[in-house]
Amino acid sequence: MTTLSHYKPLALLCALAIGVVGCDLSSVDSEPLTGFCAVDASAFGCPESGTVYDTLGADINGRTVIEVTDRQGGIGGALSGAAHSTVTWSNNFTYLLDGAVFVNSGQTLVIEPGTIIRGHPGQGRNSSALIVARGGRIEANGTAEAPIIMTAINDDVTDPSDLLQAGGPAQGEWGGLIVLGAAPTNIAEGETPIEGLDATDPRGLYGGSDPNDDSGVLRYVSIRHGGTLIGAGNEINGLTLGAVGAGTTIEYIEIFANQDDGIEWFGGTARAKYLLVSYSGDDMFDYDLGYSGLNQYVLGIMDVGFGDNGAEQDGGDSDLGGAAGEAATPLATPVFANVTYIGQGVDEGGRAMTFRDNAGGQYWRSVFYDFENGVRIEDREGEGDSRARAEAGDIRFTDVLFSNVVSASPTFDEVFAYYEDAPEGDTAVDLVDLTGPFNFGASGLSVQRSQGGPLSLSTSSVGAPTVPFPAAVADFFEETDFVGAVGDNNWIEGWTALSQYHAVN
């Protein structure tokens, strides 16, 4: 039998060292690695290990490409044990996802600042995505100077015009990022497979009982051109958070030009700051299944002719809620602060937001601008609807501005409406339980959606907030002297795709 002592050190490092997987084997004699795999085909980096790393030359930005393929072993292959539980992806390389690649339970994926991760094109079972399974961890700790970019295989990240289609950015070029945790949901069985993955693979399950569950760190991560089709009418969200807990750090996240929703929370208690979604094909933000987290500094920008809701807000699920159906607990009652949602325009369709299926939620110090429809709250007979949440005080808007919503000078009844689950559509009523303060005046916002146009997010004309945050959330929310997502600190500039497409003021 051949012994390890016959092989060159670098080849051994590429085959064995979990912490250094970005090896350029094109510069190394391949025979030693081939010989080692013949001895132990399950060794990390070998075809039967569960993960194959292979060099494919350089990508369009000049970095050596390492292809990553999952075969049940996740990022660490079939090997187990503490020495092989952590994998580091280096910013010296580009990592190309070939299909669904998992960070399995017990594994940790460390992604260095400035790393580029690309996804193969493909639909259905061939969709490429990075999935952090329940019990796995991702440590994607980018910086403003060196963000972590997840994008399509053909995206030149130095050229903001290379993936324009008819003047708008391309969508659905690959999958997205999915993080699964063990925080509570209102699913009767306690856990369920996340949509879009093989329901028979236990790595796709999410849900649990730990509100402080920790799936790692996502900081300065830009996810671009995703949302490929995985089934009839079903695409992957830019960022999917399934039962992610409050122990997870989520800051400075961009979803750019995703074909489906930008960010969707499936239950859980995740807390986040500095979220940016633009040019989504469906909803910018979506939550359901009892999500009860906190989010501050949230910016969403729709493209003309694309998208549905600024936020779709669902409570329970009639199929997953057991006997309680959509009235299952915990209720979906998250709190959002310092939000700016910019719609398609008053003649272009779209809604600022929809509450349905017994969902509640609160918005503080926020701006909603340029929508044909305002806030729609479901009212129907039978099991839980969101009118019940409004009457119980679980839907609340405090220090919010509605500008250019429905009309240039909207009225309360134009912006807020109960609607029946029927084709007749909206029915405006007096929502006496939704007390203000509201502002239906001018916002001072200026939006030019074409490439290179100005995007001004100033809300100085609105004035300062008048109501302090409640004590229950004051430990997370930062006090601000402005409403909307952006104050004097222009946190989207430089590291985002959006700032490449627009001159951001």
N, C-alpha and C positions, 0 to 999 in steps of 0.2 A: 504494500500500500504506500502511496506517495505521502510524504510528510510535509508539514507546513514549513519546515526550515528551507525547503527548496524554492520558496516564492519570494518575489521582490517585496520589500516593505510597503510600498505604496499600494500595490495590488491587494495585499492583505488588509491594509487599512480600509480600502474601498469595500472589501468583502465583509469585514468584521466590525468596523468601528461605527456603532450606531450614531454617535454624536457627530461624525464627520461623513456625511453622505454625499456631499457635492464634489465627487472626485472625477476628474477628466480622464477617463480610461483611454481616450483616443491617444494620449501621450504615453501610455504604458503598454508593455508587451501583454497582449490579451491572453496568452497561453497559460500563465500562472492562474488567473482567475478561472478560466475554463477548467483547468485541472482540479482546482479546489472544489468547484461545483460538482465535478464528477465524483469526488469523494463524499461530499455532503451537499446534496441538492437542495436541502432546506436552509442552508446558510443564508444569512442576509445578503440580498443582492442577486441571488441565484434564481433561476426560473421557478423553482418550486417553493420558494421561501414565503410567498404571499405578496411580496413586493419586488418589482424589478426596476432597477435604476439602470438606464442606458443612455449613452450620449448620442445626440442626434445632430452634432455639429453646433453651429451658433444660431441664435434666433435673430430676428430683425433688429434687435437692439445690441447685438454683438456679444451676448452672454452665452456660454455653453449651456445647452439644454439637457436636463436630466428628466427622462420620462418616468412617471410613477404609475404603476398598475397595481390594483388591489386584488388579492386572491384570498380573501378571508383573514389574512394575517394582519391587515391594516398597515400602517406606516412602518411597523417594526417587523413585518414578515411573520413567519411561524415561530420565530425564536421567542423565548419568554425569560423572565428573570429581571432583576433590578438593573443589570448591566445593559440590557437591551430595551428598557422601557421608555427611553427618551431618544427622540430623533431631532436633529437640528437641520433646518434648511438654511443654507448660507446665501448671503446676498451677492456672492460671486457668480451665482448660477441662476438660470431660469428653470422652474419645475413645471413640467407639462403633465396635467392630469389626463390619464387615459381611462375614462369611465369613472365610476364612483369610487373614491378613495377614502377610507375610514381611518380615523384615529380611534382605535379600539379602547374599550374599558381597560384602565391600568396603563395606558400609553400616554405620553405627552409629546406633542409636536411643538417645538420651538422654532419660530420663524424670525430671522434677523431683520432689523430695519432695512428698508431698501430692497427687499427680496421681491422678485416678480414671479407670480404663479399664473400659469395659463391653462385654459381648458380646451381639450379637443372639441370640435363640433360634433354633433350627433343628437339623435332624439330617442325617446323611450329608454330602453335598457342601455343604450349606448351613450346616454347623457353623461357628461363629465361634471363632477361636483366634489367638493371636499366636505366630508361629514365627520363631525366630532361626536362619537357615540356617547351615550350616558355612561359616566364613569371615566371617560377620557378627558384630556385637557389640551387646550391650545394656548400657547404663549406667543401671541402675535403682537409684539410690542414695538410698533413703528414710531416714527417721530415726524414732526412737521417738515423737517428737512429731508427725511428719508422714509416716506410712507411705504407700507406694504401694499402692493398692487396685485389684485386678482382680476384677470381679464381674458379676452379671447386670444386664440393662438396667432391671429393676424393683426393684432393691435400694436401699432407703433406708438408707444406711450410718449414719445417725444414730438409726435405730430398730431395735433388735435383735429385735423381735417381728414385723417386717413380712413375713418369708418363713418363717414357721413353718407346718408342715403336720402336723396331728395331734400337735402338741406337739414335733415335731422340725424341724430346719431343712431347707428345700427343697434338692434336689440336681438336677443335670443341666440347669440353666437356660441354660448356654452351654458353651463348650469349655474352654480352659485355656491354659497357657503351655508351649511346646515349645522347648527349646534344643538345637541339634545342633552337635557338634564333631568334631574330627579326632584324638581320643585313641584308643588301641588298644582293640579288642574281640577276641573269639575267633571272629569271622566269617571263614570261609575266603576269601571274596572281598575282604575288607578293608573293604567298605562295603555298605550295604543301605538301602532306604527305611525310614523310621520308620513304625510302624504308624499307620493312621488317615488318612494323607495320600495324595494321588494318586501312585501308584507310578511314573508316567511323568514326574513333575516332578522334575528333578535337584536342585532346592532341598531336597527331602526326604531326601537321602542323608546318612548319618552314618558315622563311622569313619575311622581313619587310623593314623598311627604316632608322633604327638607326645604323650607323656604329660603335658607341661606346656602343652598347647593352652589358649588363653585366649579365652573367649567373652564376657568382660566382668565386670560386677558385678551381683549380685542381693542387695540388703540392705534389710531391713525392707519386705518385699513380702508382702501378704496376698491370697491367691487364694481366692475364695469362690463357693460354689453352682455349681461347674462340673461337667464330666464328661458332656456331652451324647452321645447315641448317634451313632456314626459308621458302624456296620455291625451286622450281626446279632451280638448278644452282645459288642459291642466299643464301649467308651466311651473318651473322652479322659481321661488322668490329670490331676490338678490341676497338677502340675509334671512334665514329661517331660524327662529329661536323657539324650540320645543321644550317647555317646562324648564327653562333656564332660570337659575336661582339668583338671589340678590347678592350672593358672594362673588359672582362673576363681574369683572371689570369691563365695561363697554363704554368707550369714549372715542370721539372723533371717527365716526363711521360714515363713509359715503357709498351710496348706491346710485350708479349712473347708468341710465338707459337700459333698465331691466325690462324684459318683455311682460312679466307678471308684476306682482306687488313688489314694492321696494323692500320693506321690512315687514315681517309678519310674526307676531307673538302667538304661540299656541299655549295658553295658560302660562304658569310660572310667575315669578316675582322679579324678573330682571329689572335692573335700574341702569339708566344710561344718560349720558350728557353728550351734546354736540352730534346730532344725527342729521344727515343731509341726504335727501332723496330727490332726484330730478329725472325727468323724461321717462317715467314708468309707463308701461303699456296698460296697466290696470290701476289698482289703488296705490297711493304712495305709502300709506301705513295701514296695517290691518291687525286687529287683535280679536281673540276669541278664547273659548274654553276656560274662562275664569281668570284671565290675566289680571294681575293686581299690582303691577310695578309702577315705577316713577321714572319720568323722563323730563329733562330740561334742556333748552336750546335745541329746538327741533325745526328744521327748515325743509319744506317740500315745495317743489316747483313742477307744475304740469306743463306738457307741451301741447300746443294747439292741435286738436284733433285726436289726441291720445289720452287714455286714462278714464277713470270712473269717479272714485271718491278721493278727496284729500285724505280721509280716513274712513275705512269701513270698520265698524265696531260691533262685533257679535258677542253674545254672552255664552249661551249653552248650545248643545247640539242634541237634537231630538233622538238621534241614533246612539250617541255616546253617553248621554246623561242618565241612562237607566230609567227607572220609574218617574223620576223628576223631570226628565226631558230637558227642555231649554231652561227650566227653572232650577237646575242643579246648582249646588254651591261648591266652592266659593263663587260668588258673583264676579263678573268682570267689571271692576271699578278702579282702573288705573288713574293716575293723576299726571297730567302734562302741564308743563309751565314754560313760558317764553317760546311759544310756537309761532311760526309764520307759515301759512299755507297759501300758495299762489296758484289760482286755477287757470283754466284754459281761456277764460273770457266770458262775458255775460251772454254771448250768443253762440257759444261753442259746446254747450252741454257740461256735464260734470257737476258734482256737489261738493260743498265744503266737507260734509261728513254725514254719515248715516249711523244711527243707533238702532239695533234690532236684536231679536232673540234674547231679550232680557238683559242686554248690556247696559251698563252705566258708564260713567267716566266724568272727569273734571278737566277743565281747561282754565289756566290762570295766565294773565299777562300776555295775551296772544292776539295775533292779527290774522284775519281771513279775508283774502282779497281776490277779486276778479273771478267769481263763480256765477254760473247761471242759476244754480240752486243753492240754498243755504243749508240749514241743519234739519235733517229728516229723522223723525222719531217714530218707530213702528207702534201702531195701535191696532190690535186685532183681538178677536175673541179667542178663548181657549187658553193654552198654556202660556207661560211667561212671555210678555212682550216688554219693550223698552218704555212704553208709557208708564207702566208700573214703576219702573226705576225713576222716571222723572217725578212722579207723584210722591215717591219715597225720599226725594232729595238726593238721589244717587247720580243725577246728571246736573252738572253745575258749570256755569261760566262766570268767571270773575275777572274784572279789568280786561275785557276783550273788545276788540274793534272789528266791525264788519264793514268793509269798504268795497264799493263796486260789486256787491253781491246782489244779484237779481236786477238791481237798478242802480243808477248813479247815487241816489239818495235813498237807500232802502229803509223800509219800516220794519218794526219788530215782526209783524205777521208775515212779511215777505221772507224773512230770513229763517224763522222757526216754523216748522209745520209737523203736525202728526200726519201719518199716512197709513192707509189701510193696505193690507197685503192683497191688493187687487189691481187690475189694469187701470182703474180710474186715476190712480196716482195720488198726488199730494192733496191734503185738505188742511188749510191753514186754520189754526185755532189759537186761542189765548192761552199761552203756557204760563199760567200764573205762578207755578212753582219754580220757574227758571228766573230767579231774580238776578239783577245785574251786579255791579254796574256794567252797562253796555255803552258802546260808542258807535254810532252809525254815521260818523262824519268822514272827512277825507283822511287818508292815511299818509300821504307823502311818498308812497312807494312808486317806483318807476321800473317797469319791466320791459325789456326788449329781448325776445326769445331767439332771434336769428343769430347765427354765429358771429361773434365779435361785437355784438351790441352791448350796451350798458345794462347792468343789473344793480340798481340802487336799493338797498334794504333799509334805508333810514326811516325811522318812525318817530323822529324828534317832535313832530307836530302833534303827536297823540298825548303826550304828557306822561307824568310818572304814575306808577301804580298807586292805588289808594287803599288797598286792603292787604294786610300782612299775610304771609303764608300761615296756615294752621299749624299748631304745635306738632301734630302727628307726622308732618312731612318736612318740618323746618330743619331737621338734622341733615337732610339730603339736598334740598333746594337752596341755592345761593340767592341772597337778597339782591335785587336789581333795581335800578332807578329808571328802567325803560320797559316797554312791552315789545313783544316780538322776539325773534330768534337771535338777532344780531344787534349788539350795541356798539360801543366804541371799539371793542375787540373784534376785528373781522376774522373770525376763526376759520372761515372756509378758504381763505386766500392761500395760494401757493401749492398746497399738497393735494388738492382735489382736481378731478377732471373738469368739473364745472368752472373752476377758475382758469383753466386752459381755454375753454370755449367762450368765456365772457370776461369782459373787463369789470371786475367786481368792485363796487364802490361801498 
